[in-house]
Amino acid sequence: MRRQKRFIEPTAEVFDVIPHPSDGPAETLLRKEAITRLLGALDTLPERQREVVLLKFSGDLSYQEIAEVVGTSASNVGFILHTALKTLRAEIANEAKNPERGA
């Protein structure tokens, strides 16, 4: 069962959130574009970092549970997650500065 948790496919549905009732078409489009940018940035991560991010945010697992799945310590999971999130932030910021690069 733990091995099955490892193979979460990153799709827009994984990150889909319920829109706020006051959201109009523009906000919905912006949300979808943000999800698309996030999925693109996830693809740039090394496999282990991507796996830890997906287990944490789409699998909603604790650091200890993720550690058991990936075979490392909980503190190392924290380090991997921190590094991955830092990389994602930089990738998304870079894409925002250079939109033609992401197209």
Phi, psi and omega in degrees: 000322178298319181297325180294328179295337183290334189255067176265119181279124180285112177229168180301327181295328179300323184257005182295136178237156179286123181293150176292142182304332181274356179294132175260188180301323181295315180295320178298317179296317178299319179297315180296321177294321178296319178296318178298318178296319180297316179297321177296318179293323177301324180295340181276346181285149170300154186306315183295318178295316179300317180299314181295317179299314181293320178296323181288311190265329177260332177271345180054041180268152175284167177302319181295317179296318178296319179302318178294321182292314185269351176077046178216185179273160179296324179293325177291325175301316178300318179295313180299316180296315178301313180297316181297315181294322177297317178295317179299315179301315181295318181296316180292320177296319179296319179294324179294326178284330182232071186298333180291337179294323183280345184277000000 
